[in-house]
Amino acid sequence: MASHGMCPSVKNILLLDSEGKRVAVKYYSDDWPTNNAKLAFEKFVFSKTVKTNARTEAEVTLLENNVIIYKFVQDLHFFVTGGDDENELILASVLQGFFDAVTLLLRSNVDKREALENLDLILLCLDEIVDGGIILETNGALIAEKVTSSSLDADAPLSEQTLTQAWATARDHLTRTLLK
C-alpha cells in the first residue's frame, strides 16, 4: 500500500476462529469496500491457510497481491495483511506484537472464549498497534500496558472509557449517590 509514501502500512488485521468466522477484525484499506467483500476476503484467506502448520512460528503467503503473515494458536487464527510491496519482516513484527499483547491480556489463555470475553481489550490492542494503516507500536508488552492502563483508569473521562468501563463507572457513581 504505497499511499503512505515510504512509511510501512497495514491493510488489515484479522483474528478469526478455527472455522474462519470473525472474532475481531480491523480494516485500514479501501481494497474491500463492502462488508460482503471483507467477509469474502476473510473466507478466502482462511481457506488458503487453514491446512498449513503455522502453530510454532508465523508463516508468509502472497494472495491476491497481498502479503499475509499469519499464526495459529489453539482455536484462534491471527492474520496481518499488507500490500505486495510491504516488507514481510515489518508485517511479522506487527503480528508478533498483536499476538504478544493478546497473550498478556488473556493471561496466556489464548482461546476463542477468552478472546470474546475480553473483546474490548483486543479491539483496544488493534487501535494501539495501527491507526489508519500506519504502524504505531509493535512491542506486545507496551501495547498491553497501554490497554490495561487505560482500562484501569476510573478517573478517565467517559469518552475515553470502553462501554463496560463506562457502565461500571456509572453503576459505582449511582451506588455512591444512593448510599449518601
Stockholm file with secondary structure:
# STOCKHOLM 1.0

chainA/1-180         MASHGMCPSVKNILLLDSEGKRVAVKYYSDDWPTNNAKLAFEKFVFSKTVKTNARTEAEVTLLENNVIIYKFVQDLHFFVTGGDDENELILASVLQGFFDAVTLLLRSNVDKREALENLDLILLCLDEIVDGGIILETNGALIAEKVTSSSLDADAPLSEQTLTQAWATARDHLTRTLLK
#=GR chainA/1-180 SS CGGGTTSCBCSEEEEEETTSCEEEEEECSTTSCSHHHHHHHHHHHHHHHTTSCCSSSCEEEEETTEEEEEEEETTEEEEEEEETTSCHHHHHHHHHHHHHHHHHHTTTCCSHHHHHHTHHHHHHHHHHHEETTEECCCCHHHHHHHHHHHHHCTTSCGGGSCHHHHHHHHHHHHHHHHHC
#=GC SS_cons         CGGGTTSCBCSEEEEEETTSCEEEEEECSTTSCSHHHHHHHHHHHHHHHTTSCCSSSCEEEEETTEEEEEEEETTEEEEEEEETTSCHHHHHHHHHHHHHHHHHHTTTCCSHHHHHHTHHHHHHHHHHHEETTEECCCCHHHHHHHHHHHHHCTTSCGGGSCHHHHHHHHHHHHHHHHHC
//
